[in-house]
Structure formats: structure tokens, C-alpha cells
């Protein structure tokens, strides 16, 4: 080389190293429902590979005219296949093809290999709530294969629903986000578990239903009870919303008494507050009954708390926690 010649740029060997596309999909989205960029990449690629011969996307890709080769190449083999500016697209398996991606990362980090362009292309995305599909699937398997879960009934699980509800309330009052997230999951499990059991009920009696029926029912109820959101009504204040809710609920239930639908087995303070709220909302001036004993005194306090906008259950729990702390302090075990 004479002094007038210009040396080639250091990266001239990289001009035709090609491209590797790792195509990821979500099993929570129906196979074949891929993004437009994904379909373009699949059709434009010089080679499409997939290590899993049973991948749910393969029948739809082949139906669309995409030639997919079942192969699990090493990182070096993929890099070699990109020589000459070729594009190799790898349809990722459910496990994520870690050996391949880790191998490509090692080659790139070595600095000794002319690496192709690497691109991660999500072909389908999870929608909000998509993990609920996983929960339903896991619950199905547990119900079928777990010796304990497979024998449970609605009545047998009832006590757990009560326990989980109390633990959720405690997490809310403690104000710990991580604890709240966990307890919400436990309550959600109860809903999915009961719905799964209900699927096995006799269809002839009309008792069988699924989690989709549960979700569909509450969706219809929410839409119907929020005409200011999904209809032509308007609501400017929380009071307006409450009026809408009570009116539509009354139309749905067609109850003959404001006490209908109030579970008498709930905690006593909550029961008293609920009865008071129903009577006050209906405009019924019902004074508390008079009688002897602490029960009537507690009832009067509960009604007064509800009238003042105080949840008597929460108020007593808060006071009880203070009492617990006082006990711990007296024992010398408090923090």
C-alpha cells in the first residue's frame, strides 16, 4: 500500500453481516394474531427457524406462506447463517431460547466476531388482565391433579373466603402495598376456585357456570349501574353516582324491604351499620329499639357512628389495635 492509498475503514467487514430477529409471542393471545411489523419480518426474512416443532404459531405461519424450519441452532451457526447480509428470524419458544440469546451475548462481548444486527421483535403483547388467563389455567390443573383441591366444595371453602376477606381488610388498614397485593391475590383465588368448582355442577339443574359467567355477570351489572359512564345520564358528584347506583339496584332487585339482601351472619357492628344505612337512605326514621343490656348500648353507638359517616367496625379495630399495643407495652414486649 502506498502512502496515497486510503486504508479501508475498520468496520468495512461489517457491511454485510446481516441481521438476527428474535420474534417473541404471548401464549395469552390467540395464535396467528400478530402485529403487522411481525408479519412483514416473517415474509421478508431469508430464513425462519423455530426450535419447538409444536409451537402454536407454526400452523398459522405456514398457512400464511411462511416457510419455517424446525431447528435449534447455536449462536455461532446463526451468525454464520447471516453472512452476506442475510436475515435470520428465530421464533422464540415459550422458554425464551436462553442458550441462543446467551450465546449471542457472549459472541458480541468477545469482540472477535463480526456480529449481525440483533433485534428483539415482540409479535403480540399481553393486554391488561392477561395474567388472569394464567390463573384460570393453573386453577384447572390444580383442581384436576391436587388430592386436596380436587375434593373441595363451596361449603368447605367458605371459611377461607371469610379469612381472606379479613386479611385483606387488615392489609388495607396497615397500608402496606406489598401485603395488599398479596391479599388481593388470595381473595381472587377464592373467586376463581369457587368458579372452577361450579363448572362441575350438573348442567341439567342450571347450576353450572364458569369464571367467564362470573366476569360477564359483573361486567353487565357495572355497565347497567353506571349509566353516567356508559349511557346518557350524567353525574357530577359522588352523591349523584350513589343515587344512580341505588336506583338501578332497586330496579334490579325489586325488593319488598330495605333489609333484604343484608347477610345477618356478618360481624355485628357491620350489620348494625348496614341496617342503619339502608333505613336512612330509604328515608325511614326508625329509632333504635330500647332494651336492657350492653347489646342495645352497642347498637346505639353503631347507629350513631354510621350516621356520622364512621365505619364502626374500622373504628373498633383501630381502638383494639391501640389496646393491643398497650398490652404489649405492659408486658414489656412492645417495640
Buried (B, 14 or more C-beta within 10 A) or exposed (E): EEEEEEEEEEEEEEEEBBBBBBBBBBBBBEBBEBBEEBBEBBEEBBBBBBBBEEBEBBEBBEEEEBEBEEBBBEBEBBBBBBEEEBBBBBBBBEEEBEEBBEBBEEBBEEEEBBBBEBEEBBBBEBEEEEEBBEBBEEBBEBBEEEEEBEEBEEEEBEEBBEEBBEBBBBBBEEEEEEBBEEBBEBBEBBBBBBBBBBBEEEEEEEEEBEBEEBBEEEEEEEEBBBBBEEEEEEBEEEEEBEEBBBEBBEEEEEEEEBEEEBEEEBEBBBBBBBBBBBBBEEEEEEEBEEEEEEEEEBBBBBBEBBEEEEBBBBBBBEEEEEEEEEEEEEEEEEE
